[in-house]
Amino acid sequence: MTLHVLKNDYRCLRLFAGCSIFAGLLAWLPVLHAEAPQRCVELTADVTLNEISPKADVHVWIPVPQRSAWQDVRQVVQWEDLPLDLTQEQRFGNKMLHGAGRIDSNSAKFEIVWQVRRREEAKVGAESNAELQAAERALWLRSTAKVPVGGAPLTLLQGISLPVDARARIRVIYDRVLQHMSYDKSRPGYGTGDAVWACDSRFGNCTDFHSLFMSLARSQSIPTQFEIGYPLPTGKKAGQLTGYHCWAWFHQSGLGWQPVDISEADKHPELTDYYFGHLSSDRVAFSVGRDIQLAPAQRGKPLNYFVVPYAEVDGVAIESSQLDFTLSFRDR
């Protein structure tokens, strides 16, 4: 068992010397970006691998909140039965914690604590990446296992005259997906982010909405990204996060990356215009991309998306029943 405390991180003062007003002020010393609403939370991830044969070769990969223009992240505590290293896969740039080795018992436990500041993305475009390099553009236009470019989803655009202007064109696609889909988790089949299935079924969760959106946008040569994380409940200051949430980004030349959250627009029709180009601060982003190869690479097939821990024992992915994962939050 190992306990890591990042002693040089002044944010730890809030955890271990909370009675100090001065330490509390130091904890959020970085620029506050007061022009946009923000949410400051402490996240605690508890991960347990069960029913492992002693001395087996264990690899575990744990997703971590990503730093971005809208999200500040500090890891403050790490408790582990197997040493964890911060790694980064090259295709999408996602960082993660990876542990490898042999353990003496039939289980391994990990606890990671982060402090996260999330700001609302309220601008028309991102502050950087107004233009994409050829390799980036190709990455965000390609087909993936469940998001084809072309095929059945294109039937949704038949008979529609798409505007020449890129932003107007993507708004037509946003509205078309919103009209076609209903947010519904009462029936089986949802949640794999299969654009063809979403097109046929006309219902699903956030992964289905945004996979269909990306398929249609990429068919019109508009680069798109898939981003996934967890929603932060409004009206609650602490609790367990019981389900993930995802959204998408599209790229417009000269303006950069711009977000959409179509499943939230479906649940809140009064915010349809808001969620075209805006994201609320009530979320934490954990990874981008689909068909993800971890770092170091897993032996199993690429992950459909990466928002919960993944583990292999002797080169074989463990069953979901062998992995316990909880993520809790408290506002700071």
N, C-alpha and C positions, 0 to 999 in steps of 0.2 A: 504494500500500500504506500502510495506517495501523495504528499500534499504539497502543492505549489501555490505560493502567494507571491504575486508580482510586487515586491516591496518598493520598487522604484515608481510604481504607478500611484500618483497621489490620490486617485479615486478610491483606493483601498482604505483610506482614512475614514471614509463614510461607513464602511462595513465594520471596522474594528475599533474605531474611536468616534462613534456616532454622536457622542455628547459634545463634541467640539464644534462650535458654530463656525470657527475659522476653517476647519477641515471640510465642513459642508459647503462653504463658499468655494473652496479650492476645487471641489469635485467637479464642478461644471464651468471651469475657467475658460474653455475654448469659446470662440465666437458664437453668439446665441442665435443669429439669423432671425431677429425679432419680427421680420416682416411676414413670416409664415408660421402657422400653428405647428406645435411640436409636441411630442410625447416622449417622456423619459421613463424608462423601465429597467428593472433588474430581472434578467432571465436566468432560470436555473434548470439545467438539463440533467436528468438522472437516467442513466443507461445501465442495464444489467443483461449480461449474456448468461443464459441458464443451460443446464444439461450438457455441459462440455466435458468430453473425456479428458481426464488429467493428462498433462504432457502433450496434448494436441497442439498443433500449430495454429495459432489464432491470429486473425487480422480483423481489425475493426476500423471503420471510417465513420466519423461523426460530423454532420454538417454544422457549420458555424455561421452566425450572422455576418454579412459582408459589409465592408466599408464602402461608402459611395458618397456622392455629392449630397444625398438626402439622409444618410445614415452614418452616425458616429458609433463606433464599437470599441469597448475595452473589455478584455478578459481579465477578471480580477482574482479568481480562485479556480484551481483545478485539483481534483482528488481522483486518484486512479489506482486500479489494481494492475494495470499494464501501462508502461510509459507511453505517452502520447506526444507526437510531434506535429507541428503545423506544416501542412503540405499544400501544394497548389497544382491543379490540373491545368494543362496548357491551352486546350481548345477554347474554353470559355473564361478561364481565369478564376474559377471558384476555389476558395480556400477551404480546408477541412482539417480535422484532427485525425491522425492515423496512429494506431497502435499495433504492434506485431510482437509475437513471442509465444512462449509456452508458460502456462500457469499451473500451479500445483493443485488447485481445487477444481471443482466442476462448475464454477461460475466466475464471472469477472464484473466488477462494478466501477462506474465512472460518474463523477459529478463535475459539471462545468458551470461557472457563474460568469455572466457577462453583464455589463451595464451598456445600455443602448439608448441613444437619442435619435428619434426619427422625426424628420421634418416633412411637412406637407410639400408635395411637388406642385407648385401653383403657377409655374411659368409656362409659356407657350412651348418652349424647347429647352433642352439641356444646356448647361453652361459650356460644354465642350463637345467635341465630336460632331461639329456642324457638317463635316464631310467625312465620308468613310473611305478608307483605303480599299483597293480592289479585293484583297483577301478577306477583309471584314465584311464587305458587301456580299461576297460569295457565301460566306459562312451563314449570314442571316437571311439568305434567299434560298437555301438548299432544302430539299425534302428530308424529312426524318421518318423514322419507322411508322409513326402514327400521324404525321402531318405532311401529306403529299402536296406537291405543287401541281395542281391540275386534278383531273379526275372528277369524281362524283360531286365534291363541294361546288364546283363551278356551275352546276345547274342552278344555284341560288342567284347567280348573276345574269341568267338568261333573260333577255328582253329588257334589261336595264341599260340605259345609256350612261356610262360612267364619265364624270367630268374629266377634263384634261388636267386641271389643277390637282396636284398630288394630295393636298390636305382635304379638298372637297371630295376627292375620290375615296380616300380612306374613311371619311365620315359616312359615305354611302355604304361602305362595307360594314362599318360599325353598326349603323342602323339596321342593315339587312340581317346581321347575326342576332341583334336584339329582337327584331321582329320574329325571326324564325325559331329562336330557342326559348325555353322556359326553364327556370331554375327549379329543379325537382329531384330530390334524392329519395323519394318514396318508392321508386321502382328500381329493379336491378340493372346493372350494366354501366352505370355512370362512373366517372372518375379516372378512366384510363387516358383521357386526353386524346381520343381517336377522332380525328376530324371527320372521317367518313361515317363512323357510327353516329357522331353528333348530328351530321347532316340528315341522316336517315331517321334517327330517333326523335329529334326536335326537342330533347330535354337533356338535362345533365347538371353537373356542377361547374365550378370555375374552370377546371382543366378542359372540359369539353367545349365551353363557350370560347375560350381563348385559342384552343387548337384550331377550331373552325375559322376563327378570325385570321389567324396566321396563315392558314392554307389559302384563303381567299386573297389576303394582302400580298403574299409572296407570288401568287399567280399573276398579279398586276405589277410585279417587279418592285414591290415596296418591302424593304428589309424589316423584319420583325424579330423581337426577342420575347422569350417566355421567362417570367420571373416568378419564383415561388417562395413562400415563407409562412408566416402565421398572422392571423388577425388579432388585434388587441381589443378586447371587448370595451365598448363605450359604457360608461356608467358604473364600471367596476374598477377598483384599484388594486385588486389582487385575485389570484385564482389560477386554475390549470387551463392551459390552452389545449383544447381537445381535438382540433382539426386544423388542417392547413388552409391556406388561401393563395391563389395565384392571380396574376394579371399579365398584361402584355405591353410592349413598347413598339412603336413604329418609328422609322427614321425618315425625316424629310430633309432634303438637301438645303443647306443654309440655316436650318433651325435645329438640327440634331435630333436626339431621341425624345419622344413624347409618349406619355403613358395613356393606356385605356384600361378600364375595369368594367367590362360589359356585364358580368354576372351581378355585380353590385348595382349597376344601373337597372337591371331587370328586377332586383329586389326593392329598389328605391327609384321608381320612375321619375319622381320629381328631381332627381339628380342626374338624369340622362345627359344633359349638357355638361355638367360638372365632370363626370367621369370620362369624358372625351378630352384628354389633355391635362387631367388632374388626378392625383392620388391623395387620399386622406393620410394623416400621420398615424392612424390607428392600425399599424401593421409593422412587421419586421421581415426584411428580405433575407433569405438564406442561400439561394443559388439561382443561377440563370442557365438556360439551355435545356435540351432534351438529348436522349441517347448519350448519357454521360459516362465517360471513362474516368475513374477515380485516380488519385495519386497517392502512392504508387498504384498501378493498374490492378484492378481486381481480376481474378481468373474467370468469373462469371460474365455473362453478357452485359452490355452497357445498360445503365439504369435509365428507366423511362423519365424520371426526374429524381432530384436528390433533396429530400426534405426530412427524412428520418434516417437514423443510423443504419448502416449495412455492415454485415460481418460474414466472414468465411472461416470455417474450421477445416483444416487439412485440405484447403482449396475448394471447398464446397460451401455454397451459400447456406446459412442456417435457416431453419424454418421460422416463420413469424412468431410462433408460439415460444421460441427460445429467446426472444428479444423483448425485453420490457423497456419502454421509453416513455418518460413523462417530461413535459416542459411546462414550467409554471412561471408566473410573472408577478411583479408588484411594482406599482408606480413609485417613482422617487421624486 
